[in-house]
Amino acid sequence: MRVWFITGASRGFGLEIARKALAEGDAVIATARDAAQVRARLAGAGDRLLAVDLDVTDEAAARRAVAAGVEAFGRIDVLVNNAGRGLLGAVEEASDAEVRAVYDVNVFGLLAVTRAVLPVMRRQRSGRVLNITSVGGFTTGQGWGVYGSTKFAVEGLSEAMRAELAPLGIDVIIIEPGVFRTDFLDDSSLHTTAQVIEDYARTAGQTRVWRAENNHAQAGDPVKAAAAIVSIAGAGDPPLRLQLGADCVARVEDKLRQVKTELDQWREVALATAYDDAG
């Protein structure tokens, strides 16, 4: 029986991952701002579920949640950093407060929870850390600059953690979902900038229109995504990145082609910047 620690487990990916892990016979420490919602939605899980109130931006609360989980189950095998906050708007439209609010949850909150869990995994010399980023953490676009930048940050942290933790028996895996039919596009998850600048009507403004037209009509099935995530948590030799959704695969492939094209085009400029060693 594996023991999972999942943030943002009251809905969306977090809830579906918890359901799948419980169905597999595992134990779950499911955290959310309102743990009562978790208990209600996972009723019947019995003593394999521990639902804990957690605001990931509160590092002391994260340590308490981890301690409660270890007291209940003795270990933590899989950490799923899933809690997140969205922001839609052009980069210039975003205020300092709006930007900081997204970073507080998506980056600093993830770090707080990770710092609380890793001592447990290091003592065990085993564990897996699954950081839920987004296709927007690999390639982002109009309207998603601030949100995407938080996911880029998590991907950079994850790459370093992968190298640092592998010798200790701990794997780090980046999960990059595309668009899935969760509540992410709802106002409760995705905030929009208070400022709207008319010059961005055809770029970030069009993304606002797309959001309204596609909320709860996304192609991705979160139940299938959760099954893939639970599966990768137990896979041998796991990848650094796992892309989820045909849209995600297409966007990643497009960016790889773009980067290669530009690298080839500007290779001579790049290589011409070394000192000339005259001997």
VENKA-V37439 format. One record per pair of residues at least 6 apart in sequence whose C-alpha atoms are under 6 Angstrom apart, sorted by the first residue. I is the first residue (numbers start at 1). J is the second residue. If there is no record, write none. Layout:
i: <I/I>
j: <J/J>
This chain:
i: <1/2/2/3/3/3/3/4/4/4/4/4/5/5/6/6/6/7/7/7/7/8/8/8/8/9/9/9/9/10/10/10/12/16/16/17/27/27/28/29/29/30/31/31/31/31/32/32/33/33/33/34/35/35/35/56/57/57/59/62/63/77/78/78/78/79/79/80/81/81/82/84/84/85/85/86/86/86/86/87/87/87/87/88/88/88/89/89/89/90/90/91/93/94/121/125/125/126/126/127/128/128/128/129/130/130/131/132/133/133/133/134/134/135/135/135/135/136/137/137/137/140/142/142/143/162/173/173/174/174/175/175/176/176/177/177/178/178/178/179/179/180/180/180/180/181/181/181/184/185>
j: <26/26/77/27/28/76/77/28/29/77/78/79/29/79/30/31/80/31/81/82/83/14/32/82/83/15/30/31/32/32/37/38/182/223/226/226/48/49/49/50/51/51/51/52/53/54/53/54/53/54/55/53/51/52/53/109/105/109/112/113/116/127/127/128/129/129/130/130/131/132/132/105/106/102/189/147/189/190/191/147/190/191/192/143/144/192/143/193/204/143/204/145/195/193/127/168/169/169/170/170/170/171/172/172/173/174/174/175/151/175/176/176/177/176/177/178/248/148/148/151/152/148/203/204/204/172/240/241/240/241/241/242/242/243/243/244/245/247/248/218/220/218/220/221/222/216/218/220/190/215>
